[in-house]
Amino acid sequence: MNTSQLLAVDLVLSVLSAAAWIAAVWMTLVSSTDRKPGPRRGTDLALLLVGAAVAMTVARYALLPALVAGSWWFASERIAINLPLTAIPAAWAAMAGVPFLLRRRNTGTEPSRAAPRPLGRTRRAAVMSLVAAAAAAVASLALALVLGPFPAPWSVAVLLFMVAGTVLIAGLVVAKPAASGRTRARRPASAIAALMVCTVVGSGVFAWLGSRSGNGAVIATAVGRHHGAGAGTVTDTTPVTSLTGTTPTDAVVRHYELTARVEQVTLPSGRTTEAWTFGSLPGPPVEATLGEVVEVVLKNRDVAAGVTLHWHGYDVPNAMDGVAGATQDAVMPGQSKTYRFTAAQTGTYWYHTHQDSAEGVRKGLYGAFVVHHPAEVRAGTDIVVAGHDLGGLGLLGSSDRGSGYQAAPGSSVRVRLVNTDSLPQRYLVEGTSFKAVAVDGTDVNEPQEVAGKLVRLGAGGRLDLAFTMPDSPVTLRSDAAADAVVVIAPAESPPVTDAKASSSLFATLPVLDLLDYGEPLSAGKVATGNVPSGETLPASVAVTRDEVVVLDRQFRFVDGVPRYAFTVNGAAYPLVPSMEVAEGDTVKVTVVNRTAEPHPMHPHGHHVEVLSRNGVAPRGSPLVLDTVEVLPGEVWEVLLVADNPGIWMDHCHNLDHAAEGMMMMLKYEGVSSPFVHGGHAGNRPE
């Protein structure tokens, strides 16, 4: 059983134990007031419920060693808060509640005509102990679903107050039922109940106001250790608008114009849909050669939500990153913006809007961006295939049916796969073996031939496949586009745009593991995505900072709306604390996925080198990524070199998850931004 399944079991046990404790309280109250002679069925049921609740509570404790084996962060609050919170009341219930129920089961009562006996202290203690166990179990459930791995001290205090108040009210309610005593009991019980209600409502209002405070808030300038302890503000800041980089005056300029628009699109299948496009699906390809200058003019014709251009995976200067509310305002209808930067990295990348991107990218505001090396042999066939789901219509490239290409037998073919969707995709190549020669724009060292395996791409990821063209057609399919196929046929044969589906193979073939692919580099060298392809950095890099990013789900207010949000370190954007660094830092980032869904985490402006996955280091070529897909229950350790100053997004590239809170900022000390989340420009990065 993997860690994700253990977390699911723990949640189920938490719900069941809370239900069992509550039912035990109810049956104890009912059976203890039963004056009828005969078998104590209610008491027997109460004992059974208490036993079940204790067993499930103990079972939760038994899961803790396995969770800690995955990572401390899978069990941190369960050990620090949950264990004492539930263990003490459960022990009290076992010592006070169970003996009382056993006595009730084994002793008779007077006839129903007799006057009722005063309610004794034993019954009161038993009921209070069971109520305490039930309240603690409910609080434990709230800890998992609401507070999360980083609960604020005040929220823990509120939780404990609720448990204590519930137990006190239970004690007052079951107090000696004299007339005057009943009156005296009701008043403090009512007062405490009212105070508890006010506490809950006040906490909810406080959380709601906190979520609304993100709208229109300016991104705070990072004030770190290099500015001295106690510094509250930084006056000599560098605005993101000035971080434009430099471009050679004598370099070739590759000029493009992209116009965002709303239009009806008819696909090759004949199906039509409304799309937001840059004039085509995908948008026009943007290409350059290493060292050239890329200049793209973005215009918005009529996309009312606004648009930007973000260069996914490309380490552009911060001012060119295209994130609404962080590095620019959204480009609204009738407006334009120019992006200009040097093509300093080779490889396969893509561009997309970063304003309301969950909807904008899904509807078609995306395209491929490829930078070639001057020494690259261009005699072969070079194909870009962007996999995308356009409102339920699966596309490979521009088609939801077949796309045909031709290549001469014996020539080289390179297929650049780009996952522009929010969900993972698996690809199947039939008709030849292949090599995975580049991942996220970084070359793989000594890639081996692959046959009989699928390749998997997390959302936003890219993978370059290369092979020598055989004498027969080669087909490419994706499990995310069931009706689409890419066929590469020998140059002398007629073009082929369809082929028999092989959908069953997606369920049976293994997936290529990129952490165990290729060959390690020579001793003392590692690859890096932050320098041009082929360069290396020393392997023994001293880590100057450690950061932990825990991905989870809790109930949160997102833009003032209550949601079961996707959270980072217990908070939803824009209230997630930023990761603050200084230029030159080497940051080891531990990413923990406590949810049941994969999260492709994408730090803008940087690549990271994978140090380990679930404690196991890569055994093949160094794996340098800009989008790290962390599967449920996984723990990844990556190394980030802080060498590109600015204020950068770091978010899940399942853009629906990002829109529901799974975003944070990577902020350099001394850098400021004049742009705001929301505000008059209506900036909504996701």
C-alpha positions in Angstrom: 0.0 0.0 0.0 1.5 3.3 -1.1 1.5 6.5 1.0 -1.5 8.0 -0.9 -3.6 5.0 -0.1 -2.4 5.1 3.6 -3.6 8.7 3.8 -7.0 7.7 2.3 -7.3 4.9 4.8 -6.4 7.3 7.7 -9.2 9.7 6.5 -11.7 6.9 6.3 -10.8 5.7 9.8 -11.0 9.2 11.1 -14.6 9.6 9.8 -15.7 6.2 11.0 -14.1 6.6 14.5 -15.8 10.0 14.9 -19.2 8.4 13.9 -18.6 5.5 16.3 -17.8 7.8 19.3 -20.8 10.0 18.6 -23.1 6.9 18.3 -21.6 5.5 21.5 -22.5 8.7 23.4 -26.0 8.6 22.1 -26.5 4.9 23.0 -25.0 5.5 26.5 -27.4 8.3 27.2 -30.4 6.3 25.9 -29.5 3.1 27.8 -28.6 4.8 31.1 -32.1 6.3 31.3 -33.8 3.1 30.4 -35.9 1.9 33.5 -37.3 -1.2 31.8 -36.2 -4.5 33.3 -34.6 -7.0 31.0 -31.6 -7.3 28.7 -29.6 -4.1 28.2 -29.4 -4.1 24.4 -28.6 -0.4 24.3 -25.8 -0.9 26.7 -24.4 -3.8 24.6 -24.5 -1.7 21.5 -22.8 1.2 23.3 -20.0 -1.1 24.4 -19.7 -2.5 20.9 -19.5 1.1 19.5 -16.9 2.1 22.0 -14.8 -1.0 21.2 -15.0 -0.2 17.5 -14.1 3.4 18.0 -11.1 2.5 20.2 -10.0 -0.1 17.6 -10.2 2.4 14.7 -8.3 5.0 16.8 -5.5 2.5 17.5 -5.5 1.6 13.8 -4.8 5.2 13.0 -1.9 5.2 15.3 -0.6 2.0 13.7 -0.5 3.8 10.3 1.9 6.5 11.7 5.2 4.6 11.3 4.4 3.8 7.6 3.4 7.4 6.9 6.6 8.7 8.6 8.6 6.3 6.5 7.3 8.1 3.4 8.1 11.5 4.9 7.6 13.3 8.2 5.3 15.7 6.4 2.8 13.0 5.8 2.3 12.6 9.6 3.6 15.9 11.1 0.3 17.2 12.6 -1.0 13.7 13.2 1.9 13.1 15.6 2.3 16.6 17.1 -1.4 17.4 17.6 -3.6 14.6 16.6 -2.0 11.8 18.7 -2.4 13.6 22.1 -5.7 15.1 21.1 -7.3 11.8 20.5 -5.3 9.4 22.8 -6.0 11.2 26.1 -9.9 11.3 25.6 -9.9 7.8 24.3 -8.0 6.5 27.3 -10.4 8.5 29.6 -13.4 6.9 27.9 -11.8 3.5 28.3 -11.3 4.0 32.0 -14.6 5.8 32.9 -17.1 5.0 30.1 -16.4 1.3 29.7 -16.7 0.3 33.5 -19.9 2.3 33.8 -21.4 0.5 30.8 -20.3 -2.9 32.1 -22.0 -2.2 35.4 -25.1 -1.1 33.7 -25.1 -4.3 31.7 -24.6 -6.6 34.7 -26.9 -5.0 37.2 -30.7 -4.7 37.3 -32.9 -1.7 37.9 -36.0 -1.0 40.0 -39.4 -1.3 38.3 -40.5 1.5 36.1 -43.1 2.7 38.7 -40.4 3.6 41.2 -39.2 7.2 41.5 -36.1 7.9 39.4 -32.8 7.8 41.3 -30.5 10.8 41.3 -28.1 10.7 38.4 -24.7 9.8 39.9 -21.3 11.1 39.4 -20.2 7.8 37.7 -22.7 8.3 34.9 -21.7 11.9 34.5 -18.0 11.0 34.3 -18.8 8.3 31.8 -20.8 10.5 29.5 -18.2 13.3 29.7 -15.4 10.9 28.9 -17.3 9.6 25.8 -18.2 13.1 24.7 -14.6 14.1 25.1 -13.5 11.2 22.8 -16.2 12.0 20.3 -15.3 15.8 20.3 -11.6 14.9 19.9 -12.4 12.6 17.0 -14.4 15.3 15.2 -11.6 17.8 16.0 -9.1 15.3 14.5 -11.2 15.2 11.3 -11.3 19.0 11.2 -7.5 19.0 11.6 -7.2 16.9 8.4 -9.9 18.7 6.3 -9.5 22.3 7.6 -6.3 23.0 9.4 -3.8 20.9 7.5 0.0 20.4 8.0 0.8 23.9 9.2 -2.0 24.9 11.6 -1.8 28.4 13.0 -1.6 28.5 16.8 -4.8 30.4 17.1 -6.7 27.8 15.0 -5.4 25.0 17.3 -6.5 27.0 20.3 -10.0 27.4 18.8 -10.0 23.6 18.2 -9.1 22.8 21.8 -11.6 25.3 23.1 -14.3 23.6 21.1 -13.4 20.2 22.5 -13.2 21.5 26.1 -16.4 23.5 25.7 -18.3 20.5 24.4 -17.2 18.4 27.3 -18.1 21.0 29.8 -21.6 21.5 28.3 -22.1 17.7 28.4 -21.2 17.7 32.1 -23.7 20.5 32.8 -26.4 18.9 30.8 -26.2 15.5 32.6 -25.9 17.2 36.0 -28.2 16.3 38.9 -31.7 17.1 37.7 -33.2 19.0 40.6 -35.4 21.8 39.4 -33.1 24.6 40.6 -30.1 22.6 39.4 -31.6 22.3 36.0 -32.1 26.0 35.8 -28.6 26.7 37.0 -27.1 24.2 34.5 -29.0 25.6 31.5 -27.6 29.2 32.0 -23.9 28.4 31.9 -24.5 25.7 29.2 -26.3 28.3 27.1 -23.6 30.9 27.6 -20.8 28.5 26.7 -22.8 27.2 23.7 -23.3 30.8 22.5 -19.6 31.6 23.0 -18.6 28.5 21.0 -21.0 29.5 18.2 -19.6 33.0 18.2 -16.0 31.6 18.1 -16.9 29.4 15.1 -18.7 32.1 13.2 -16.0 34.7 14.1 -13.3 32.3 12.8 -15.2 31.8 9.6 -15.6 35.5 9.1 -11.9 36.1 9.8 -11.0 33.4 7.3 -13.3 35.0 4.7 -12.0 38.5 5.2 -8.4 37.1 4.9 -9.3 35.5 1.6 -10.8 38.7 0.3 -7.7 40.7 1.4 -5.7 39.1 -1.5 -7.7 41.1 -4.0 -5.9 44.3 -4.9 -2.9 43.5 -2.6 0.5 44.6 -3.7 3.1 41.8 -3.7 5.3 42.5 -0.7 9.0 42.9 -1.2 11.1 40.1 0.2 13.2 41.2 3.2 15.7 38.6 4.0 18.7 37.8 6.1 21.0 39.9 3.9 19.1 43.1 4.9 19.7 42.6 8.6 17.5 41.3 11.3 14.5 43.5 12.2 14.4 45.3 8.9 10.7 45.9 8.0 10.9 47.4 4.5 13.4 47.8 1.7 13.6 51.2 0.2 16.2 50.5 -2.5 14.2 47.9 -4.4 14.4 46.9 -8.0 11.0 46.9 -9.8 10.2 43.9 -11.9 9.6 46.2 -14.9 13.3 47.0 -15.0 14.4 43.4 -15.2 14.3 43.2 -19.0 17.7 41.7 -19.6 20.0 42.7 -22.4 19.9 41.8 -26.1 22.8 41.9 -28.6 22.6 44.9 -30.9 24.0 42.9 -33.8 21.9 39.8 -33.4 19.2 38.5 -35.8 15.7 39.5 -34.6 12.9 37.0 -35.1 9.8 39.1 -35.1 6.3 37.7 -34.6 2.8 39.1 -34.0 0.2 37.2 -32.2 -3.4 38.4 -32.0 -5.7 36.9 -29.4 -9.3 36.5 -30.6 -12.6 34.6 -30.0 -13.7 32.5 -32.9 -15.6 29.4 -34.0 -13.2 26.7 -35.0 -14.1 23.7 -37.2 -11.8 20.7 -36.6 -10.9 18.1 -39.2 -13.6 15.8 -37.8 -16.2 18.4 -38.7 -17.0 19.3 -35.1 -17.1 23.0 -34.3 -16.5 24.7 -31.0 -15.9 28.2 -29.7 -12.2 28.8 -29.0 -9.9 31.6 -27.9 -6.9 31.4 -30.3 -3.9 33.3 -31.5 -5.2 32.7 -35.1 -4.9 29.0 -35.2 -4.9 25.8 -33.0 -2.2 25.6 -31.8 -1.0 29.2 -32.2 1.6 30.0 -34.8 4.9 28.3 -34.0 7.6 30.7 -32.6 11.1 29.6 -33.6 14.6 31.0 -33.2 18.3 30.0 -33.2 20.5 30.2 -30.2 21.8 33.8 -29.8 19.0 35.4 -31.8 16.6 37.9 -30.4 12.9 36.9 -30.1 10.5 39.8 -30.4 6.8 39.1 -30.1 4.0 41.7 -30.3 0.9 40.5 -28.5 -2.4 42.1 -29.4 -5.9 41.4 -27.9 -8.7 41.7 -30.4 -11.7 40.7 -28.3 -10.8 38.3 -25.5 -12.7 40.0 -22.7 -10.9 38.2 -19.9 -7.6 39.6 -21.0 -4.4 37.9 -22.1 -0.6 37.7 -21.6 2.2 35.6 -23.0 4.2 33.3 -20.7 7.1 31.4 -22.1 6.8 28.1 -20.4 10.1 26.5 -19.3 12.1 29.4 -20.8 14.2 31.3 -18.3 13.4 34.8 -19.7 14.2 38.0 -17.8 11.5 38.6 -15.2 9.8 41.5 -16.9 9.1 39.2 -19.9 7.5 36.4 -17.9 4.0 37.4 -18.7 2.2 36.8 -15.4 -0.8 39.0 -14.8 -0.6 40.6 -11.4 3.1 39.8 -10.9 5.2 41.1 -13.8 2.5 43.0 -15.8 -1.1 43.9 -16.1 -3.4 41.8 -18.3 -3.6 43.0 -21.9 -7.3 43.8 -22.4 -9.2 44.1 -25.7 -7.7 46.9 -27.9 -4.3 46.8 -26.0 -1.0 45.3 -26.9 2.4 44.4 -25.4 5.8 43.6 -26.8 8.0 40.8 -25.4 11.7 40.9 -26.3 14.5 38.6 -25.1 17.6 36.7 -26.2 17.2 33.1 -27.2 19.8 31.8 -24.6 18.5 28.2 -24.3 17.9 25.5 -26.9 15.1 23.0 -26.8 11.4 22.6 -26.9 9.1 25.0 -25.0 5.7 26.5 -25.4 3.9 29.8 -24.8 0.4 30.4 -23.3 -1.6 33.1 -21.7 -1.1 33.6 -17.9 -4.3 35.6 -17.4 -7.3 33.5 -16.4 -5.1 30.7 -17.8 -7.3 27.8 -16.5 -9.9 28.9 -19.1 -7.7 30.6 -21.6 -5.3 27.8 -22.2 -8.0 25.2 -22.2 -9.9 27.2 -24.9 -6.8 27.5 -27.2 -4.4 30.3 -26.2 -1.2 28.4 -26.5 1.5 27.5 -29.1 4.9 25.9 -29.5 8.2 27.7 -29.0 11.4 26.0 -30.3 15.0 27.3 -30.1 17.6 25.4 -32.3 21.3 25.2 -31.9 23.4 26.6 -34.7 25.3 23.3 -35.1 22.0 21.3 -35.1 21.6 19.2 -38.2 18.3 20.3 -39.9 18.4 17.9 -42.8 15.9 15.5 -41.1 12.2 15.8 -40.3 11.3 17.9 -37.2 7.7 17.6 -36.0 6.1 19.4 -33.0 3.0 17.6 -31.6 1.1 19.5 -28.9 -1.4 17.3 -27.1 -4.5 19.2 -25.9 -8.0 18.7 -24.8 -10.2 21.4 -26.3 -13.4 21.1 -24.3 -13.5 17.3 -24.6 -12.1 17.2 -28.1 -8.7 15.5 -28.0 -6.1 17.1 -30.3 -2.7 16.0 -31.5 -1.2 19.1 -33.1 -4.1 20.8 -35.0 -6.2 17.7 -35.6 -8.7 15.5 -33.7 -8.3 12.9 -36.4 -5.2 12.0 -38.5 -2.1 14.1 -39.3 0.3 12.9 -42.0 4.0 13.6 -42.5 6.6 12.1 -44.7 10.3 11.3 -44.1 12.8 9.5 -46.3 13.8 6.0 -45.1 17.1 6.2 -43.2 16.7 9.9 -42.4 16.5 11.3 -38.8 13.2 12.2 -37.3 12.6 14.3 -34.2 9.2 14.5 -32.7 8.8 17.2 -30.0 5.9 16.2 -27.7 4.3 19.1 -25.7 1.6 18.5 -23.1 -0.4 21.7 -23.3 -3.3 20.3 -21.2 -3.9 20.2 -17.5 -3.8 16.4 -17.1 -1.0 13.9 -17.7 -0.8 12.2 -21.1 0.8 9.0 -22.2 2.1 8.4 -25.8 2.6 5.3 -27.8 5.0 5.0 -30.7 4.5 2.1 -33.0 6.5 1.0 -36.0 10.0 1.7 -34.7 12.1 2.0 -31.5 13.2 5.5 -30.4 15.3 7.5 -28.1 14.1 10.1 -25.6 16.8 12.7 -26.4 15.6 15.7 -24.4 13.3 16.4 -21.4 12.0 19.9 -20.7 14.5 21.4 -23.1 17.6 19.7 -21.6 19.5 17.0 -23.5 19.6 13.4 -22.0 23.1 12.0 -21.7 23.6 8.9 -23.8 19.9 7.9 -24.3 19.2 4.2 -25.0 16.9 2.7 -27.6 13.3 2.3 -26.2 10.8 -0.2 -27.5 7.6 -1.6 -26.0 7.1 1.3 -23.6 4.9 4.3 -23.2 6.2 7.7 -22.5 4.3 9.9 -19.9 4.2 13.7 -19.9 2.8 15.6 -16.9 0.9 18.8 -17.6 3.2 21.4 -19.2 6.1 18.9 -19.8 8.0 18.2 -23.0 9.8 15.2 -24.3 11.8 15.0 -27.6 11.8 11.6 -29.3 14.3 10.7 -32.1 14.5 7.7 -34.4 15.8 6.7 -37.8 12.9 6.5 -40.3 12.2 2.8 -41.3 10.7 1.6 -44.6 7.2 1.5 -43.1 4.9 4.0 -41.4 5.4 5.1 -37.8 2.4 6.1 -35.7 2.0 8.2 -32.6 -1.0 8.1 -30.4 -2.0 9.5 -27.0 -4.4 8.1 -24.4 -5.8 11.7 -24.1 -6.8 11.9 -27.7 -8.5 8.7 -28.6 -9.5 9.6 -32.2 -6.3 11.4 -33.2 -3.2 9.9 -34.7 0.1 11.2 -36.1 1.4 9.0 -39.0 4.9 9.5 -40.4 5.2 7.6 -43.7 8.2 6.9 -46.0 8.7 9.7 -48.4 8.0 7.5 -51.5 4.7 6.2 -50.2 1.3 8.0 -50.3 0.6 10.1 -47.2 -1.3 8.2 -44.5 -3.6 10.1 -42.1 -5.2 7.2 -40.3 -4.2 3.9 -38.7 -5.8 1.2 -36.6 -6.0 2.1 -33.0 -4.0 0.3 -30.3 -5.9 1.5 -27.3 -5.4 -1.8 -25.4 -1.7 -1.3 -25.3 -2.1 1.8 -23.0 -3.4 -0.6 -20.3 -0.6 -3.2 -20.7 2.6 -1.5 -21.6 5.0 -0.1 -19.0 5.9 3.5 -18.8 9.5 4.7 -19.4 11.0 5.9 -16.1 13.1 9.0 -16.8 14.9 8.7 -13.5 16.4 5.4 -14.7 17.2 6.4 -18.3 20.3 7.5 -20.0 23.8 7.4 -18.4 25.3 9.5 -15.6 27.7 12.2 -16.6 31.4 11.9 -15.8 32.4 12.4 -12.2 32.2 16.0 -10.9 29.8 17.2 -13.5 26.0 17.6 -13.6 23.6 19.0 -16.2 21.7 22.2 -15.7 18.8 23.7 -17.5 19.9 27.2 -16.5 22.8 27.4 -19.0 22.9 26.7 -22.7 22.7 23.1 -23.7 26.0 21.2 -23.3 27.5 23.2 -20.4 27.9 21.8 -17.0 28.3 22.9 -13.4 30.3 21.3 -10.5 28.3 18.5 -8.8 29.3 19.4 -5.3 27.1 22.5 -4.9 26.7 23.7 -1.3 23.0 24.0 -0.3 22.3 27.4 1.3 18.6 27.1 2.0 16.1 24.3 2.6 12.4 24.7 1.7 9.5 22.4 2.2 6.4 22.6 -0.1 3.5 20.4 1.1 0.7 20.0 -1.4 -2.7 19.2 0.2 -6.4 19.8 0.2 -8.3 21.7 2.9 -11.5 23.7 3.1 -10.5 27.3 2.4 -12.0 30.5 1.1 -10.7 31.2 -2.4 -11.5 34.7 -3.6 -14.2 34.9 -0.9 -15.9 31.6 -2.0 -15.7 28.5 0.3 -14.0 25.6 -1.5 -12.3 22.3 -0.8 -9.2 24.1 -2.1 -5.8 22.9 -3.4 -3.4 24.3 -0.8 0.4 24.9 -0.5 1.7 24.6 3.1 -1.9 24.9 4.3 -2.9 28.1 2.5 -4.5 29.0 -0.8 -3.2 31.7 -3.2 -2.8 34.6 -2.8 -2.4 33.9 0.9 0.4 31.3 0.5 3.7 32.5 2.1 6.3 33.2 -0.6 9.6 31.3 -0.9 12.1 34.1 -0.4 15.7 33.8 -1.8 18.7 35.9 -2.4 20.6 35.8 -5.7 23.2 33.1 -5.6 21.3 30.9 -3.2 21.2 27.2 -3.9 17.9 25.9 -2.6 17.0 22.4 -1.8 13.2 22.1 -2.2 11.3 19.1 -0.8 7.9 18.7 -2.5 5.4 16.5 -0.7 2.1 15.5 -2.3 -0.5 14.6 0.3 -3.4 14.5 -2.1 -4.9 11.8 -4.4 -4.0 13.6 -7.6 -0.8 14.4 -9.5 0.6 17.9 -9.3 3.0 19.1 -12.0 4.8 21.9 -10.1 6.3 24.6 -12.4 8.7 27.2 -11.0 8.9 30.1 -13.5 12.2 31.4 -14.6 14.2 28.4 -13.4 15.0 24.8 -13.9 15.6 22.4 -11.1 17.8 19.3 -10.9 16.1 16.2 -9.4 18.0 15.0 -6.3 15.6 12.1 -5.4 12.1 10.7 -5.7 10.9 8.9 -2.6 14.5 8.9 -1.3 16.0 7.3 -4.4 18.4 9.3 -6.5 18.3 9.2 -10.3 20.3 6.3 -11.6 20.6 7.5 -15.2 21.2 10.8 -16.9 20.8 13.9 -14.6 17.2 14.9 -14.8 16.8 18.7 -15.1 13.1 19.9 -15.3 11.0 23.0 -15.3 7.8 21.1 -14.6 8.1 18.4 -11.9 5.1 16.0 -11.8 4.7 14.8 -8.2 2.3 11.8 -8.1 0.0 11.1 -5.1 2.0 10.1 -2.0 5.4 11.0 -3.6 8.2 13.1 -2.1 10.6 14.8 -4.5 13.8 16.6 -3.6 15.1 19.1 -6.2 17.9 21.7 -6.4 17.1 25.2 -7.5 19.9 27.7 -8.3 18.7 31.3 -7.6 20.3 33.0 -10.6 17.5 34.9 -12.3 16.3 37.8 -10.0 12.6 38.7 -10.0 9.2 37.7 -8.6 8.2 34.4 -10.1 5.2 32.2 -9.9 5.6 28.6 -8.7 2.4 26.7 -9.2 0.7 23.4 -10.2 0.3 23.3 -13.9 -3.0 21.5 -13.6 -4.4 25.0 -14.1 -7.7 24.2 -12.4 -5.7 23.3 -9.3 -3.8 26.5 -9.5 -7.1 28.5 -9.9 -8.3 26.8 -6.7 -5.3 27.9 -4.7 -2.2 25.8 -5.5 0.2 28.7 -6.3 2.9 30.6 -4.5 5.6 33.1 -5.3 9.4 32.7 -5.5 10.7 36.1 -4.5 14.2 37.5 -4.6 15.3 39.9 -1.9 15.1 43.6 -2.9 12.7 43.0 -5.9 9.3 44.7 -5.9 6.3 44.7 -8.2 3.8 47.5 -8.8 1.2 45.0 -10.1 -1.6 43.6 -7.9 -3.8 40.5 -7.8 -7.2 41.7 -9.0 -7.3 45.5 -8.8 -8.4 47.8 -11.6 -6.7 45.7 -14.3 -8.6 42.6 -13.2 -5.4 40.5 -12.9 -6.1 36.8 -12.5 -3.0 34.8 -13.3 -5.0 31.5 -13.2 
